[in-house]
């Protein structure tokens, strides 16, 4: 326990120190009219914003895989072959400059397993920064670093019971006046945990089209392809509760949605995702989101 706390504090100190260094060395200004339409891929654009997000997801058949969703041995007492869950998260990001921002996200989770009791409460908080290494009129290339704190109760399935670092690279490229391409590559690295915990590589690509590119009311359908590959760790083989390797498990989803800008500062997103592989974090998911930029 104390070792986990020390690892968490070291990770947070590293995040703050690196963020301050990048802030001191960053220069130049980004375009003021930059847009991001994706709903599941992280945006590459640093900006001051508040976001409220709701997810409802169904059919997680390996919730302890790599301790990405909940812990292995220290998680809920009984093996699970199906978990439905809902997440409600609030996110606050502050841009200190057009190239650099810091953020914090506070999630609340509700789990509905088939075997273990239902539970609800605070999940694992995360915080970090974005630094746009390239910030041009039609192009962003951004370094992001997230640090996750084990604030959720892993024994009830609300968190992972370990700290985590997640470095990532994000990009945003406007191809035409109406078509926008966005993508990400992230590595989820657990600090501590059991032998179930493992690295999970996440990657995604999204393309959106402005069918109404008006300055105030802008309507943008978006299609995203998001994948995860487990590089290490363990999972249980559903029921009965038999540990097996999770190395090489690959999950691939397609997600479709629409983002609507309704004014200079506000926009809404609604989207649906479906797993295309036998390995899943969820078979189906629905996301609703509101953002306010300031």
N, C-alpha and C positions, 0 to 999 in steps of 0.2 A: 504493500500500500504506500509506504513512504517513498519507495523507489519510484513508483508511478507518479507521485506528486512531484518529486524532484525532476523527472523527465519532462513532465508537463510544464513546469516553470522554466526549465532550460529552453524548451521549444518556444514558449511565449517570449522569453527574453531575446532569443535569436530572431524571431519575427519582428519585434519592435526595433532592435538594433539595425537589422538589414533594411527595414523600411525607412528609418531615419537617414541611413547612408544613401539610399537611392533618392530620397527626397532632396538631400543636399546636393546631389550631383545631377539631378534631372534639369532639363532646360527646354525651351521652346514651347509653342502653344499648339494645341490641337484644334481641329475645326469645331466651330460652335454648333453646327447643324448635324453632328454625327448621330446615327441611329442604330438601334439594335432591336431586332424583331423576334429573336429566338426565345423559346419558353423553357427549354431544358438544358441547353448549352449555356455555360457562363459567358456573360458579355465581356468583350475585350475593352470596353470604353470606361475609363474612370469617370465617375460623375457623382454628384451629391444627389441622393435619392432615398426615399422610404419605400419599402415593398412589403405587401401583405400577400401571402401565398397559402393556398389550400390544396392538398393532394389527397385523393382517396385511391387506394391500390389494392389489388386482389390477387391471391394465389402465390404468395412467397413459399416455395416448397422446401427451401434449404436456408432458413433464417440465420443459422450459425456459420454459413460458408465464409471462411477467412475472417470471421468476427466482424464482418462489414455491416450487418444489420443488428445482430445481438450476439452476446458472448457464447462460447462453447460450454466448457465445464461450469463456469460461474453464471450461466444464463438461467432461463426458466427450467424447472426440474425435469420436465418430460420432453421427449423428442417430438418434433412437429413436422408434419408433411404439408401443412397449409396454414398460412397466416394472412389475414386481411388487416390492413392498417390505414390510418389517416394521420396526416401531418399538417399542422398549422404553424407557420413560421413568420416571424417579423424580422426584417432585415433593414439595417441602417448603414448607409455608405456616405462618407464625407470626402470630397475631392479637395485636397489642399492645393492642387494645381491642376491644369488640364492633363498632366501626365501621371499624377499620383493620387491614389485614394486609399483610405483605410475603411474597414467594414466590420460589422459584428452581426451575427444571426442567432436568434433565440427561437428554437423549435419546441413545439409541444406535440407529443405523439400519443395516439390511441391504438392499441393492438387488440385484435380479435382472433386469437388462435383457436384451433379446433380442440386441442387437448388441454393446454394450460389455461389459467384464468384470464379473462379480459383485464386490461390495465390501461391507465392513462396518466400522463404527467409530463414533466420536463424531460426532453431528450438531450442529446449532446450538443452543447453550445459550440459555435465556431467563430473565429475572428481571423483577420489577416489584412493583406494589402494587395493592390494592383499597381504596377508600374509599366506604363506604355513606353517600351523601348523605341517603337516607331509610332508616331502620331502624326499622320498626314491627312490631307483633305479627304481621300477616299480609302485610307488604309490604316489599320491599327495592328500592332504586334505587341503583346502584353505578357509580362511575367506576373503570375499570381501565386501567392502563398497563403494557404489556410492552415490554422492550427485548431484542432478539435479538443475540447476538454470533456472528460467523462462525467458530465453532470447528470446524465440519465441513469435510472436504476436498471442496471443490466439484468438483475435477477428477475425483473418483471418484463424484460424485453424492450425497455425504453431507451437503452443505450448500449455501448460496447464494453464498458468497464476498462477502457484504456485510452490514453491520449493518442493522437494521430497527427501527423504532418502530411499535407497534400500540396506539393509544388505543382505548378501547371503552366502551360503556354496556351494563350488564347489569341485568336486573330479575327479580324473584321475587314472584309474587302468588298467595296462596292464595285460590281461588275458593269452595271449600266445605271441610268437614272432610276430604274425601277427594280433592279435585281441586286440583292445583297447576299453575300456568302460569308458565313461565320463558322468557326470551328474551335476545337479544344483538344488538348492532350494533357491528362493529369495522372499523377501517381499517388495513390492513397497508401501511406506508409505508417503502420501501427507502431507505437512506442510502448513496448510491454505487451500485456495480454498473455494468453495461454499459447500452447503449440497450435491452436486452431487459427490464431491471428496470422494474416499474410498480406503481402502487397497486392493491390488491385489496380491495374492499369485501366484508365477510362479514356475514351476517345470519341469524338463526335463531329458531325458536319451538318450544317443547316443552311437552307436556301429559302429566301423569302422574296415575294413579288408584291410591289406596291400597286394594287389595282385602283387605288384612289390616293395619289401622292400629293394631295392638297396640303398646304402648310398647317392647317388646324385639324381637320378631320382626315386622318390617314389610315387606310385599311390595308393590312398586309398579311395574306395567308403565308404560312411557313411550314416546311417539311423538314424534319430532323432525323438523322440516323445516328444512334448512340450505342456504343458497345463498351463492354467491360471484359477484361481477361484477368483471371486470378493467377498470379505468378508464384504464390507460395501459400501455405496454410492447409487447414483441414476442414472437413464438414462431416455431418452425420448423414447416413443413408436413409433419411426419413424415419420411418418406423419399420422394423425395430431400430433402436438407437445405436448404430454401428459406425465408428469413426472411419473415414476414408480420406484419401488425399483430394484436395481441391485444385491442385496445380493443373493449369490448362483449361479450367472451366471457362467457357466464353459465352457471354450473353449479348444478344444483339436485338435492339428495339427500333421500331419506326414510330415516329410521333408526328401527328399533324395538328395544326392549330391556326389561330388567327389572332393578330394583335391589332387593336384599334386605338389610335391616338385621338383623344377627345379634348383638344385644347393644347396649349403650349406646354403644360407641365404634367398632364395625366394621361395614362394609357391603361388598357385592360388586355388580358390574354386569357384565352380558353383553349385547351388542347386535350387530345386523347393519345395515349401510347399503347402499343401492342407488342408483346414479345414475339420474335420470329424464330427463337431457338428453344430447345427443350430445357436448357438451364435458364432460370429466370430469377430476378429479384421480385418480380410481379408479372403476372400474365397480362393484366389490364390496369391502366392507370388514367385518371382524369385530373387535370390541373386547372385551377382558377387563380388568377393573379391580378393584383392592382399595384401600379407604381406611380409615385409622385416625385418628380424631379424638382430640385430647388437650388 
